[in-house]
Amino acid sequence: MRTPLDLRLVNDDEAVGDVLHDEAPGVAAPPRVFARAVQTPAGWPWEQVRGAQLAARHQAPLPMDQVCLRLKRLTPWRPVQGALFAACYVRASEIQERFEAEVQVEGRPARVVFEPPEALARRARRSLLVGGAAAAVAALLFVSVAGALLARAQGEEQLAVLEHDAAVKLQRVEAAQLVRRQSAALAAASPGDRVAVPLTDLAWAMAARKPDARIEAWRWDHGVSRVQARDEASPFADPRRAVTRQGVGIWRIEPEGDGR
């Protein structure tokens, strides 16, 4: 601990009172600032400030309810070095308005500002109101952003449902169009035949196919159904309709009624 300045003023309350009131009677004495050095060990900046505040309160020349304390750092913070602070005291009853003072502590200048307790209280209330307003604005902003994100998520979900429904409807339309095109192609391939005839042949081929048969294609041409299969034998097991081989892997399904 460095030697504090003017120990007489710090340790002798009566001397402190004499110094504070050494002005002529009837003349308002300007506030007197008492300053002393406070040394703190190495540590984090906030730890040094807290240690300096505790030391300054403990070493106050008068009870803390009678003085105003201002703490001023005199040396910059360094990781492995202690810090030097200036602890400045003024009688609370002498502070009628805001004023600044410059003191010398161990040859280092320090400028401090003192304000009446009422001004500090007003500033605290103002800070509280500003903080509350900022918190309210932040809460409203958070609610707005959360609402916008929720609405966006709901909109994207609804859009995904609509896209899925549209895709299903499109598939249905395409399937219906494919059926119509196939029916038109069948009718064009054999204008004199009804569409029911090739569809009946196709249904019979699907029902009469052997379980192990490998049918690759089915064709309808000029009133005759033909299938292409890889089997050497007939791919059908139903004997009610005749099946004739026409080339490699091509089997003709004879019209209904020409049974074997």
Disulfide bonds with the S-S distance in Angstrom:
none
